[in-house]
Amino acid sequence: MRILYLFLLFIFPFILIARPCMATTEYARQTGMSCSHCHIEAIGGGELTSEGKRFLEELRIKGLYRPLTKTQKGVRFIIGYIHLIVAIAWFGTILYVHILLKPAYAARGLPKGELMLGWISIGLLAITGTLLSIARIPTWHALFNTRFGILLSLKILLFLIMAGTAFIVTFIIGPKLRKRVLTKPSDNKREFTLDELHNFDGKERRPAYVAYKGKVYDLTSSKLWKDGSHARKHLAGHDLTEAIKLAPHGEEQILKMPEVGRLVESHSVEKPLPVRVFYIFAYTNLVLVFLITFIIALWRWS
């Protein structure tokens, strides 16, 4: 089964590629001609006509086109494939956390797994993106004076903004968020708001608390709640009153655990500055993801 997954992920996409081409609508805009004027095939791509070869040579002389050998095109394809896979993983994580889990999931400090994925993705995207840009953009003039180059410049700028916010959140905001998290329960039973309960998620050696019918229980010692997760469906730090109704067992599994407090209504207190800054950066990155994908759509389909 693992071999099948590897085949689908790394080998199958190569089979779908018939042959490399450099046809873009940008060339058609520059000449005012249809695709068939420069290409033998009416839809563009593939072998060039004599007029197409002449136009390509003019682009090379003007510094608007960088010719590549077959080996270089193959290497560029592999780099581009890695670039695309990493971007999907990074953007997919951002969309999942911000839309489904909500930023509150990470407002108590970014989990190590997400941090590692984020920075590996940023590093790989920077390296592969630089190599792809060099292969496609031959001169600084082409970068700032062609439609493709301008869109690429905007994409690079948005990526740098995302990397900058990631640096601030990781090394400045993140440590301040983690300091706010209570890692040890008090000796006496206490009151928890839902926001405070989120801090006890069972991750990174934090206690695993859940609320049930207004009371808070400590599940840290339970083997069924390793790393703050149960059956890959329920997370510590949340109110499970409704979730228990759908569980295959009764409430006795919760009631037998130590009671450490009760759940109360959230206080109308303004969130601390680090939390507010984190939320701003979180939703900014979400917007930037949509902007970058919009730019890619302009490249390919407009």
LOVEXLO-815289 format. One record per residue: residue in one letter; x, y, z of N, C-alpha, C in turn. Coordinates in steps of 0.1 Angstrom, whole numbers, padded with zeros to 4 digits, always signed. Layout:
N
AXYZXYZXYZ ...
This chain:
302
M+0008-0012+0000+0000+0000+0000+0009+0013+0000 R+0020+0012+0008+0028+0024+0008+0035+0026-0006 I+0038+0015-0013+0044+0017-0026+0034+0023-0035 L+0021+0020-0034+0011+0026-0042+0010+0041-0040 Y+0010+0045-0027+0010+0059-0024+0022+0066-0029 L+0034+0061-0028+0045+0067-0034+0044+0068-0049 F+0039+0058-0056+0037+0059-0070+0027+0070-0074 L+0016+0071-0067+0006+0081-0070+0012+0095-0067 L+0020+0096-0057+0025+0110-0053+0037+0114-0062 F+0046+0105-0066+0058+0110-0073+0059+0105-0087 I+0054+0094-0091+0056+0088-0104+0044+0091-0113 F+0032+0090-0109+0020+0091-0117+0020+0105-0124 P+0023+0116-0117+0022+0129-0123+0032+0130-0136 F+0043+0123-0136+0052+0123-0147+0045+0117-0159 I+0037+0106-0157+0030+0099-0168+0020+0109-0175 L+0014+0118-0167+0004+0127-0172+0011+0138-0181 I+0024+0140-0180+0030+0150-0188+0034+0144-0202 A+0028+0150-0212+0031+0145-0226+0044+0150-0231 R+0046+0163-0231+0059+0168-0235+0060+0183-0230 P+0071+0188-0228+0072+0202-0223+0069+0212-0234 C+0064+0223-0230+0061+0234-0239+0063+0247-0232 M+0065+0258-0239+0067+0271-0234+0056+0281-0239 A+0045+0275-0243+0034+0284-0249+0027+0291-0237 T+0026+0305-0239+0018+0313-0229+0010+0323-0237 T-0001+0327-0231-0009+0337-0237-0002+0351-0238 E+0009+0352-0230+0016+0365-0230+0022+0368-0244 Y+0027+0357-0250+0033+0359-0263+0022+0363-0273 A+0011+0357-0272+0000+0360-0282-0005+0375-0280 R-0004+0380-0267-0008+0394-0265+0002+0403-0271 Q+0015+0399-0270+0025+0408-0276+0025+0409-0291 T+0021+0398-0298+0021+0398-0312+0007+0402-0318 G-0004+0399-0310-0017+0401-0315-0021+0390-0324 M-0013+0379-0325-0016+0367-0333-0023+0356-0325 S-0029+0347-0332-0034+0335-0325-0023+0325-0322 C-0026+0315-0314-0016+0305-0311-0011+0297-0323 S-0020+0295-0333-0016+0288-0345-0006+0295-0354 H-0004+0308-0351+0005+0316-0359+0020+0312-0356 C+0022+0308-0343+0036+0304-0339+0037+0289-0337 H+0026+0282-0336+0026+0268-0333+0019+0260-0343 I+0024+0248-0346+0018+0239-0356+0004+0235-0351 E+0003+0232-0338-0010+0228-0332-0018+0241-0330 A-0031+0241-0333-0039+0253-0332-0041+0258-0318 I-0040+0249-0308-0042+0253-0294-0030+0257-0287 G-0018+0257-0295-0006+0262-0289+0002+0251-0283 G+0015+0253-0280+0024+0243-0275+0029+0234-0285 G+0040+0226-0282+0045+0217-0292+0055+0224-0301 E+0056+0219-0313+0066+0223-0323+0062+0237-0329 L+0072+0245-0331+0070+0259-0336+0070+0260-0351 T+0063+0269-0357+0064+0272-0371+0076+0281-0373 S+0079+0284-0386+0090+0292-0388+0089+0306-0382 E+0076+0311-0382+0074+0324-0376+0075+0324-0361 G+0072+0312-0355+0073+0311-0341+0088+0310-0337 K+0096+0303-0345+0110+0302-0342+0117+0316-0343 R+0112+0324-0353+0118+0337-0355+0114+0346-0343 F+0102+0345-0338+0097+0353-0327+0105+0349-0314 L+0107+0336-0312+0114+0331-0300+0128+0336-0300 E+0135+0337-0312+0148+0342-0313+0149+0357-0310 E+0139+0364-0314+0138+0378-0310+0137+0380-0295 L+0129+0372-0289+0128+0373-0274+0141+0370-0267 R+0148+0360-0273+0161+0357-0267+0171+0368-0268 I+0171+0374-0280+0180+0386-0282+0177+0397-0273 K+0164+0400-0271+0160+0411-0262+0161+0408-0247 G+0165+0396-0244+0167+0392-0230+0154+0388-0223 L+0143+0385-0231+0130+0381-0225+0128+0366-0225 Y+0138+0359-0230+0136+0344-0230+0149+0337-0227 R+0149+0327-0219+0161+0320-0215+0160+0306-0221 P+0167+0302-0231+0166+0288-0237+0172+0278-0227 L+0166+0267-0226+0171+0256-0217+0173+0243-0225 T+0182+0235-0221+0184+0222-0227+0173+0212-0222 K+0173+0200-0228+0163+0191-0224+0166+0186-0209 T+0178+0185-0206+0182+0182-0192+0178+0192-0182 Q+0180+0205-0186+0176+0216-0178+0161+0217-0176 K+0154+0214-0187+0139+0214-0186+0134+0203-0177 G+0141+0191-0177+0137+0180-0168+0140+0184-0154 V+0151+0190-0151+0154+0194-0137+0144+0205-0133 R+0141+0214-0142+0131+0224-0138+0118+0218-0135 F+0114+0208-0142+0101+0201-0140+0101+0195-0126 I+0112+0188-0122+0112+0182-0109+0112+0192-0098 I+0119+0203-0100+0119+0214-0090+0106+0220-0089 G+0099+0222-0100+0086+0228-0100+0076+0219-0093 Y+0077+0206-0095+0068+0196-0089+0070+0197-0074 I+0082+0197-0069+0085+0199-0055+0079+0212-0049 H+0081+0222-0057+0076+0236-0053+0061+0235-0051 L+0054+0228-0061+0039+0228-0060+0035+0219-0048 I+0041+0208-0046+0037+0199-0035+0039+0206-0022 V+0050+0213-0020+0053+0220-0007+0043+0231-0005 A+0039+0238-0016+0030+0249-0015+0016+0244-0011 I+0012+0232-0017-0001+0226-0013-0001+0222+0002 A+0010+0216+0007+0011+0212+0021+0010+0224+0030 W+0017+0235+0027+0018+0247+0035+0004+0254+0035 F-0001+0257+0023-0013+0264+0022-0025+0256+0027 G-0024+0243+0025-0035+0234+0030-0036+0235+0045 T-0024+0235+0052-0023+0236+0066-0029+0249+0071 I-0026+0260+0065-0031+0273+0068-0046+0273+0067 L-0051+0268+0056-0066+0268+0054-0073+0259+0064 Y-0067+0248+0067-0073+0238+0077-0074+0245+0091 V-0062+0250+0095-0062+0256+0109-0071+0268+0110 H-0070+0277+0100-0077+0290+0101-0092+0289+0098 I-0096+0280+0090-0111+0279+0086-0118+0268+0095 L-0112+0256+0097-0118+0246+0104-0115+0246+0119 L-0103+0247+0123-0099+0247+0137-0100+0261+0143 K-0099+0271+0135-0099+0285+0140-0086+0289+0146 P-0082+0301+0145-0069+0306+0151-0067+0303+0166 A-0079+0302+0173-0078+0299+0187-0070+0286+0190 Y-0070+0277+0180-0063+0264+0182-0048+0267+0185 A-0042+0277+0179-0028+0280+0181-0026+0292+0189 A-0036+0299+0194-0034+0311+0202-0027+0309+0215 R-0026+0297+0219-0019+0294+0232-0004+0290+0229 G+0000+0292+0217+0014+0288+0213+0013+0278+0202 L+0021+0280+0192+0021+0272+0180+0026+0258+0183 P+0019+0247+0180+0025+0234+0182+0037+0231+0174 K+0046+0223+0179+0059+0221+0173+0058+0215+0159 G+0048+0206+0157+0046+0200+0144+0042+0210+0133 E+0033+0219+0136+0030+0230+0127+0041+0239+0124 L+0049+0242+0135+0060+0251+0133+0071+0245+0124 M+0073+0232+0126+0083+0225+0118+0079+0224+0103 L+0066+0221+0101+0061+0220+0087+0062+0234+0081 G+0058+0244+0088+0058+0258+0083+0072+0262+0078 W+0082+0260+0087+0095+0265+0083+0102+0257+0073 I+0100+0244+0073+0105+0235+0062+0099+0240+0049 S+0086+0243+0049+0079+0247+0037+0084+0260+0032 I+0086+0270+0041+0092+0283+0037+0106+0281+0031 G+0114+0273+0037+0127+0271+0032+0127+0265+0018 L+0119+0254+0016+0119+0247+0003+0113+0256-0008 L+0102+0264-0004+0096+0273-0014+0106+0284-0018 A+0114+0289-0008+0123+0299-0012+0134+0294-0021 I+0139+0282-0019+0150+0276-0027+0144+0273-0041 T+0133+0265-0041+0128+0261-0054+0122+0273-0062 G+0116+0282-0055+0111+0294-0062+0122+0302-0068 T+0133+0304-0061+0145+0311-0067+0150+0304-0080 L+0151+0291-0079+0156+0283-0091+0147+0284-0103 L+0134+0283-0100+0124+0284-0111+0124+0298-0117 S+0126+0308-0108+0126+0322-0113+0138+0325-0122 I+0149+0319-0118+0162+0321-0126+0160+0314-0140 A+0153+0302-0140+0151+0295-0152+0142+0302-0162 R+0132+0310-0156+0122+0316-0164+0125+0331-0168 I+0131+0338-0158+0134+0352-0160+0149+0354-0163 P+0152+0358-0175+0166+0359-0179+0173+0372-0174 T+0165+0383-0172+0171+0396-0169+0162+0403-0159 W+0168+0413-0152+0160+0422-0143+0149+0429-0151 H+0152+0433-0163+0142+0440-0171+0130+0432-0173 A+0132+0419-0176+0121+0410-0178+0112+0408-0165 L+0119+0409-0154+0112+0407-0141+0102+0419-0138 F+0106+0431-0143+0098+0443-0139+0090+0449-0151 N+0092+0443-0163+0086+0450-0174+0078+0440-0183 T+0076+0428-0179+0067+0418-0186+0056+0415-0176 R+0045+0410-0182+0033+0407-0174+0037+0395-0164 F+0043+0385-0170+0047+0374-0161+0057+0378-0150 G+0067+0387-0153+0076+0392-0143+0070+0400-0132 I+0060+0408-0136+0053+0417-0126+0045+0408-0117 L+0038+0398-0122+0030+0389-0114+0039+0381-0105 L+0051+0377-0110+0060+0370-0102+0066+0378-0091 S+0068+0391-0094+0073+0400-0083+0063+0402-0072 L+0050+0403-0076+0040+0404-0066+0039+0391-0057 K+0040+0380-0064+0040+0367-0056+0052+0366-0047 I+0063+0371-0051+0075+0370-0042+0073+0380-0030 L+0067+0391-0033+0065+0401-0022+0055+0395-0012 L+0044+0389-0016+0035+0383-0007+0041+0372+0001 F+0049+0364-0006+0056+0353+0001+0065+0359+0012 L+0073+0369+0009+0082+0375+0019+0074+0381+0031 I+0062+0386+0028+0054+0391+0039+0049+0380+0048 M+0045+0368+0042+0041+0357+0050+0053+0351+0058 A+0065+0351+0052+0077+0346+0059+0080+0356+0071 G+0078+0369+0069+0081+0378+0079+0072+0377+0091 T+0059+0375+0088+0049+0373+0099+0052+0360+0106 A+0056+0350+0099+0059+0337+0105+0071+0339+0115 F+0081+0347+0111+0093+0349+0120+0088+0356+0132 I+0080+0366+0131+0075+0374+0143+0067+0365+0152 V+0058+0357+0146+0049+0349+0155+0058+0338+0161 T+0068+0332+0154+0075+0321+0160+0085+0326+0171 F+0092+0337+0169+0102+0341+0178+0099+0352+0187 I+0088+0359+0185+0084+0371+0194+0071+0368+0200 I+0060+0366+0192+0047+0364+0198+0045+0351+0204 G+0051+0340+0198+0049+0326+0203+0054+0325+0217 P+0066+0329+0221+0071+0327+0235+0062+0335+0245 K+0056+0346+0241+0047+0353+0250+0034+0346+0251 L+0029+0340+0241+0017+0332+0242+0019+0320+0251 R+0030+0313+0250+0033+0301+0258+0034+0305+0273 K+0039+0317+0276+0040+0321+0290+0026+0323+0296 R+0016+0326+0288+0003+0328+0293-0004+0314+0297 V+0001+0303+0292-0005+0290+0294-0002+0285+0308 L-0012+0281+0315-0010+0275+0328-0006+0260+0326 T+0005+0256+0330+0009+0243+0328+0007+0233+0340 K+0003+0239+0351+0000+0231+0363-0013+0235+0369 P-0021+0225+0373-0034+0228+0379-0032+0233+0393 S-0041+0241+0398-0040+0246+0412-0044+0235+0421 D-0040+0236+0434-0043+0226+0444-0058+0225+0446 N-0065+0237+0445-0080+0237+0448-0087+0237+0435 K-0100+0233+0435-0108+0234+0423-0110+0248+0420 R-0111+0251+0407-0112+0265+0402-0122+0266+0391 E-0124+0278+0387-0133+0281+0376-0125+0283+0363 F-0130+0278+0352-0124+0279+0339-0134+0285+0329 T-0129+0295+0322-0137+0300+0310-0133+0290+0299 L-0140+0291+0288-0137+0282+0276-0124+0285+0270 D-0120+0298+0270-0107+0302+0265-0096+0296+0274 E-0098+0297+0287-0088+0291+0296-0087+0276+0295 L-0098+0270+0292-0098+0255+0291-0090+0251+0279 H-0090+0259+0268-0083+0256+0256-0068+0255+0259 N-0063+0261+0270-0049+0260+0273-0045+0246+0277 F-0054+0239+0282-0051+0225+0288-0054+0215+0277 D-0046+0215+0267-0049+0206+0255-0041+0193+0255 G-0033+0190+0265-0026+0178+0266-0014+0177+0257 K-0010+0187+0250+0001+0187+0241+0013+0193+0248 E+0025+0189+0244+0038+0194+0249+0038+0194+0264 R+0034+0183+0270+0034+0181+0284+0024+0190+0292 R+0015+0196+0285+0004+0203+0292-0007+0193+0297 P-0014+0196+0308-0024+0188+0313-0036+0187+0302 A-0043+0176+0302-0054+0174+0293-0067+0175+0301 Y-0074+0186+0300-0087+0189+0306-0098+0189+0296 V-0110+0184+0300-0122+0185+0292-0133+0190+0301 A-0143+0196+0295-0155+0200+0303-0167+0191+0300 Y-0175+0188+0310-0187+0179+0307-0198+0184+0317 K-0209+0188+0312-0220+0193+0320-0216+0203+0330 G-0208+0213+0326-0204+0224+0334-0193+0221+0344 K-0187+0209+0344-0176+0205+0353-0164+0202+0344 V-0152+0204+0350-0140+0202+0343-0132+0190+0349 Y-0128+0181+0340-0122+0168+0344-0107+0167+0339 D-0099+0161+0346-0085+0159+0343-0083+0145+0337 L-0079+0145+0323-0078+0132+0317-0063+0129+0314 T-0054+0137+0320-0040+0136+0317-0035+0122+0319 S-0039+0115+0329-0034+0101+0332-0040+0090+0323 S-0050+0094+0315-0057+0083+0307-0049+0080+0295 K-0046+0067+0292-0039+0063+0281-0047+0065+0268 L-0060+0067+0270-0069+0069+0258-0068+0083+0253 W-0062+0092+0261-0061+0106+0257-0046+0110+0256 K-0038+0102+0249-0024+0105+0247-0023+0117+0238 D-0014+0126+0242-0012+0139+0234-0025+0147+0232 G-0034+0145+0242-0046+0154+0242-0056+0150+0231 S-0056+0138+0225-0065+0134+0215-0071+0120+0218 H-0084+0118+0215-0090+0106+0218-0097+0101+0205 A-0093+0089+0200-0099+0083+0189-0098+0092+0176 R-0089+0101+0176-0087+0110+0165-0099+0118+0162 K-0108+0119+0171-0120+0127+0169-0122+0138+0179 H-0118+0136+0192-0120+0146+0202-0107+0151+0207 L-0107+0164+0211-0095+0171+0215-0096+0176+0229 A-0086+0174+0237-0086+0180+0251-0087+0195+0250 G-0092+0201+0261-0093+0216+0261-0106+0221+0256 H-0116+0211+0254-0129+0215+0248-0140+0210+0257 D-0152+0215+0254-0164+0210+0261-0170+0198+0254 L-0171+0187+0260-0175+0174+0253-0189+0171+0257 T-0197+0180+0262-0210+0176+0267-0219+0171+0255 E-0218+0177+0244-0226+0172+0232-0219+0160+0226 A-0206+0160+0225-0199+0149+0219-0202+0135+0226 I-0203+0135+0239-0205+0123+0246-0218+0116+0242 K-0228+0124+0237-0241+0118+0233-0239+0109+0221 L-0229+0111+0213-0226+0103+0201-0216+0093+0203 A-0210+0092+0215-0199+0083+0218-0205+0069+0220 P-0197+0058+0217-0202+0044+0220-0202+0040+0235 H-0197+0049+0243-0197+0046+0258-0205+0057+0264 G-0208+0055+0277-0215+0065+0285-0207+0075+0292 E-0213+0084+0300-0206+0094+0307-0197+0089+0318 E-0198+0077+0321-0190+0071+0332-0175+0072+0330 Q-0171+0072+0317-0157+0073+0313-0152+0086+0317 I-0160+0097+0317-0156+0110+0321-0157+0112+0336 L-0168+0108+0341-0171+0110+0355-0161+0103+0365 K-0154+0092+0360-0145+0085+0369-0131+0092+0369 M-0129+0103+0361-0117+0110+0361-0117+0121+0372 P-0106+0126+0377-0105+0136+0387-0112+0149+0382 E-0121+0154+0391-0127+0167+0388-0118+0179+0393 V-0115+0188+0385-0106+0199+0389-0112+0213+0389 G-0125+0214+0385-0131+0227+0385-0144+0227+0378 R-0149+0239+0375-0161+0240+0367-0160+0250+0356 L-0168+0249+0346-0168+0257+0334-0178+0269+0337 V-0173+0281+0334-0181+0293+0336-0181+0301+0323 E-0190+0311+0323-0191+0320+0311-0178+0328+0310 S-0174+0331+0297-0162+0339+0295-0164+0353+0300 H-0154+0358+0306-0154+0372+0311-0152+0381+0299 S-0158+0392+0300-0157+0402+0289-0145+0411+0292 V-0133+0404+0290-0120+0410+0292-0113+0411+0279 E-0107+0422+0276-0100+0424+0263-0088+0415+0262 K-0087+0408+0251-0076+0399+0249-0062+0406+0250 P-0052+0400+0256-0039+0406+0257-0033+0409+0243 L-0024+0419+0243-0018+0423+0230-0012+0412+0222 P-0004+0403+0228+0002+0392+0220-0009+0384+0213 V-0020+0381+0220-0031+0373+0213-0037+0381+0202 R-0040+0394+0204-0046+0402+0193-0037+0403+0181 V-0024+0405+0183-0014+0405+0172-0014+0392+0165 F-0014+0381+0173-0015+0368+0166-0027+0366+0157 Y-0038+0370+0162-0051+0369+0154-0049+0378+0141 I-0044+0389+0142-0042+0398+0130-0033+0391+0120 F-0022+0386+0125-0013+0379+0116-0019+0366+0110 A-0027+0359+0118-0033+0347+0113-0042+0350+0102 Y-0051+0359+0103-0061+0362+0092-0054+0370+0081 T-0043+0377+0083-0035+0383+0072-0029+0372+0063 N-0024+0362+0070-0018+0351+0062-0029+0343+0054 L-0041+0342+0060-0052+0336+0052-0055+0344+0040 V-0056+0357+0041-0058+0365+0029-0047+0364+0019 L-0035+0364+0024-0023+0363+0015-0023+0350+0007 V-0028+0339+0013-0029+0326+0006-0038+0327-0006 F-0050+0334-0004-0059+0336-0015-0054+0345-0025 L-0046+0355-0021-0040+0364-0031-0030+0357-0040 I-0022+0349-0033-0011+0342-0041-0018+0332-0051 T-0028+0325-0047-0035+0316-0056-0042+0323-0067 F-0047+0335-0064-0053+0344-0074-0043+0348-0085 I-0031+0351-0080-0020+0355-0090-0016+0343-0099 I-0016+0331-0093-0013+0319-0101-0024+0316-0111 A-0036+0319-0107-0047+0317-0117-0046+0327-0128 L-0042+0340-0125-0039+0349-0136-0029+0345-0145 W-0018+0339-0140-0007+0333-0149-0013+0324-0159 R-0021+0314-0154-0024+0302-0162-0037+0304-0170 W-0047+0311-0165-0060+0311-0172-0066+0324-0176 S-0058+0335-0175-0064+0348-0179-0057+0353-0191 
